[in-house]
Amino acid sequence: MFVLASIIDITERKQAELDAARHRNEMAHLSRVSTLGELSGSIAHELNLPLSSILSNAQAAQRFLANGHTDLAEVRAILNDIVSEDKRAAEVIHRLRQWLKKDEVHQHPVQMNDVVDDVLKLMRSDLVNQKITVDTELAPHLPTVTGDPVQLQQVLLNLLVNACDAMANCHRSERRLLIRTGFENRNGSSAVIVSVTDRGGSIPEEKMEQIFEPFFTTKEKGMGLGLSICRTIMTAHQGKLWATNNFDCGATFHFSLPIGASDKEVVMTNNGIANASS
């Protein structure tokens, strides 16, 4: 009888864990859709650039043909430009599909420097529009971490959007972001560290933890879920997310991910069932 009760207890606990994971993934998806909504104008611009270039090149080719002027080298260059810009547009659409789809969560080896590059590509137009300069200090030969690339991009993007908002009232010359990656060994464990530093206002000490609570926000139109969901994602990745104030001005948000936390790919399906494969 005791064995049966233990089995039932373990089964119920496992189901509760799966339900929590499914809820976490649904909230993460909702947050991604909301964030992309904020960046929709910049994303449209990012997609319009290659499309405009494709149109201009195609029209140039039409003029060549209409004038009876057939310079094969010139036509070949035009076609190469069209192919290149088509790939650029396809890359934007691919990133959007990855972010918008409500799909399985895949945790596998991820290079965080690649995550930084992908997020900066997504935010490129928005950063230009806000006249924000981004500096990067990416550690070479960074070890991989185990995680879901889309969710890790989501965490970094949220931190960058918040950093931009924090500098909205700063003079143009002060609107600088610094993104760093590195790794550390502490107490026998190794982790990859990613940090985002802004030049905006500092965070009051009494609110240093409160900002990660659900529905806490300083934005007029904010839901107050971004940082809360980011910390939940980090916890699910066995990582940490925290904030510190800079010595002069602004704040820095850091997150860490353990190195070699798992050598298996973990898949969380939409119905909350977890699978692992070597």
C-alpha positions in Angstrom: 0.0 0.0 0.0 2.9 2.3 0.9 4.6 1.6 -2.5 1.3 2.4 -4.4 0.9 5.7 -2.5 4.5 6.6 -3.3 4.0 5.9 -7.0 0.9 8.0 -7.1 2.7 10.9 -5.3 5.6 10.8 -7.7 3.2 10.7 -10.7 1.2 13.7 -9.4 4.5 15.6 -8.7 5.7 14.8 -12.2 2.5 15.9 -13.8 2.6 19.2 -11.8 6.1 19.8 -13.1 5.0 19.2 -16.7 2.0 21.5 -16.2 4.3 24.2 -14.8 6.7 23.8 -17.7 3.8 24.1 -20.3 2.5 27.2 -18.5 6.0 28.7 -18.5 6.4 28.1 -22.2 3.0 29.6 -23.0 3.9 32.7 -21.1 7.2 32.9 -22.8 5.5 32.7 -26.2 3.0 35.4 -25.2 5.9 37.7 -24.1 7.8 37.1 -27.4 4.7 38.0 -29.4 4.3 41.2 -27.3 7.9 42.2 -27.7 7.8 41.7 -31.5 4.7 43.9 -31.5 6.8 46.7 -30.0 9.4 46.2 -32.7 7.0 45.7 -35.6 7.9 49.0 -37.3 11.6 48.3 -37.2 11.1 44.7 -38.4 9.0 46.0 -41.3 11.8 48.4 -42.2 14.3 45.5 -42.0 12.2 43.5 -44.4 11.5 46.4 -46.7 15.2 47.2 -47.4 16.0 43.9 -49.3 12.6 44.0 -51.0 13.3 47.5 -52.3 16.7 46.5 -53.4 15.3 43.5 -55.3 12.7 45.7 -57.0 15.4 48.3 -58.0 17.7 45.6 -59.5 14.9 43.9 -61.4 13.8 47.3 -62.9 17.4 48.0 -63.9 17.6 44.6 -65.6 14.3 45.4 -67.4 15.7 48.7 -68.7 18.8 46.9 -70.0 16.7 44.5 -71.9 14.3 47.2 -73.2 17.2 49.2 -74.6 18.7 46.2 -76.3 21.8 46.6 -74.2 22.9 43.2 -73.0 26.0 43.4 -70.9 26.2 39.9 -69.5 28.6 40.9 -66.7 26.2 43.7 -65.6 23.2 41.4 -65.8 25.1 38.7 -63.8 26.0 41.3 -61.1 22.3 42.4 -60.9 21.1 38.8 -60.5 23.7 38.2 -57.8 22.5 41.2 -55.9 18.9 40.0 -56.2 19.9 36.6 -54.9 21.8 38.1 -52.0 18.9 40.5 -51.0 16.4 37.6 -51.3 18.5 35.6 -48.8 18.5 38.6 -46.5 14.7 38.9 -46.6 14.4 35.1 -46.1 16.6 35.4 -43.0 14.3 38.1 -41.5 11.2 36.0 -42.2 12.9 32.9 -40.7 13.7 34.7 -37.5 10.1 35.9 -37.2 8.8 32.4 -37.8 11.1 31.1 -35.1 9.9 33.7 -32.7 6.2 33.6 -33.4 5.5 29.9 -33.7 4.3 28.1 -30.6 6.5 25.0 -30.9 8.4 22.5 -28.9 11.2 23.8 -26.6 14.5 22.3 -27.7 17.5 22.5 -25.3 20.7 21.7 -27.1 24.3 23.1 -27.3 24.1 26.8 -28.0 26.9 29.4 -28.6 25.9 32.6 -26.8 28.0 34.8 -29.1 25.7 33.6 -31.9 22.7 34.5 -29.8 24.0 38.0 -29.4 24.6 38.4 -33.1 21.0 37.1 -33.9 19.4 39.5 -31.5 21.4 42.5 -32.7 20.2 41.7 -36.3 16.6 41.6 -35.1 17.0 45.0 -33.3 19.3 46.7 -35.9 16.7 49.1 -37.3 15.2 49.9 -33.9 18.7 50.8 -32.5 19.4 53.1 -35.5 16.0 54.8 -35.1 16.6 55.5 -31.4 20.2 56.6 -32.2 21.7 54.1 -29.8 25.3 52.9 -30.2 26.0 49.3 -29.3 29.5 48.1 -28.3 30.2 44.4 -27.9 32.9 42.6 -26.0 32.4 39.0 -27.0 34.8 36.5 -25.5 36.5 34.3 -28.1 36.3 30.5 -27.9 33.3 30.7 -25.6 32.1 27.3 -24.4 28.7 26.2 -25.4 25.7 26.0 -23.0 22.7 23.9 -23.1 19.5 25.8 -23.9 16.7 26.7 -26.2 18.1 29.3 -28.7 14.7 31.2 -29.1 14.1 31.5 -25.4 17.7 32.7 -24.8 17.3 35.2 -27.6 14.1 36.3 -25.9 15.9 37.0 -22.6 18.6 39.0 -24.3 16.2 40.9 -26.5 14.0 41.8 -23.5 17.1 43.2 -21.6 18.1 45.2 -24.7 14.6 46.7 -25.1 14.5 47.6 -21.4 18.0 49.2 -21.7 16.9 51.3 -24.7 13.8 52.5 -22.8 16.0 53.4 -19.8 18.0 55.7 -22.0 15.0 57.3 -23.8 15.6 60.7 -22.1 19.4 60.6 -22.3 21.3 62.9 -24.6 22.2 61.2 -27.9 25.9 61.0 -27.0 25.0 59.1 -23.8 22.9 56.5 -25.5 25.4 53.6 -25.5 24.9 50.0 -24.8 27.6 47.5 -23.9 27.0 43.8 -24.4 29.6 41.5 -22.9 30.1 37.7 -22.9 32.5 35.7 -20.8 32.9 32.7 -18.6 33.9 32.1 -15.0 34.9 29.3 -12.7 33.6 29.6 -9.2 33.2 27.0 -6.4 34.1 24.2 -8.8 31.4 25.1 -11.4 31.7 26.9 -14.7 29.3 29.3 -16.3 28.9 31.5 -19.3 28.0 35.1 -18.3 26.2 37.6 -20.5 25.7 41.2 -19.4 23.9 44.3 -20.9 25.0 47.7 -19.6 23.1 50.9 -20.2 23.7 54.6 -19.4 20.2 55.4 -18.1 19.0 55.7 -14.6 20.0 53.6 -11.6 17.7 51.1 -9.9 16.8 51.9 -6.3 18.3 49.3 -4.0 14.9 48.4 -2.5 13.6 47.5 -6.0 16.6 45.5 -7.1 14.6 42.2 -6.6 11.2 43.7 -7.0 11.7 44.4 -10.7 11.7 40.6 -11.3 8.3 40.1 -9.8 5.3 39.6 -12.0 3.3 42.7 -13.0 5.9 45.1 -11.6 6.6 47.8 -14.2 7.8 51.4 -14.5 6.4 51.7 -18.0 3.1 53.4 -18.7 2.1 50.6 -21.2 4.1 47.8 -19.8 2.6 44.5 -18.6 5.3 43.9 -16.0 5.9 40.4 -17.2 9.1 40.7 -19.2 11.8 40.4 -16.5 9.7 37.9 -14.6 9.4 35.6 -17.6 13.1 36.1 -18.3 14.0 35.0 -14.8 11.7 32.0 -15.1 13.4 31.0 -18.4 16.8 31.3 -16.7 15.7 29.1 -13.8 14.4 26.5 -16.3 17.9 26.6 -17.9 19.5 26.1 -14.5 20.8 29.7 -14.8 20.5 33.0 -13.0 19.4 36.5 -13.8 20.2 39.6 -11.7 20.9 43.3 -11.9 23.5 45.7 -10.5 24.0 49.4 -10.6 27.0 50.9 -12.4 29.5 53.1 -10.5 28.7 56.2 -12.6 25.2 55.9 -14.1 22.9 53.3 -15.4 22.5 49.6 -14.6 23.8 46.3 -15.8 21.7 43.1 -16.2 23.6 39.8 -16.1 22.6 36.3 -16.7 24.6 33.1 -16.3 24.2 29.7 -17.8 26.1 26.6 -16.6 28.6 25.0 -18.9 28.1 21.3 -19.6 24.8 21.1 -17.6 23.6 18.3 -19.9 24.9 16.3 -22.8 21.4 15.4 -24.0 18.9 17.3 -26.1 15.8 18.0 -24.0 12.5 18.5 -25.9 9.4 19.9 -24.2 6.4 19.3 -26.4 3.2 21.5 -26.5 1.4 19.0 -24.3 4.1 19.3 -21.6 5.7 15.9 -22.3 9.5 16.0 -21.9 11.8 13.8 -24.0 15.5 13.5 -24.0 17.9 12.1 -26.5 21.7 11.7 -26.5 
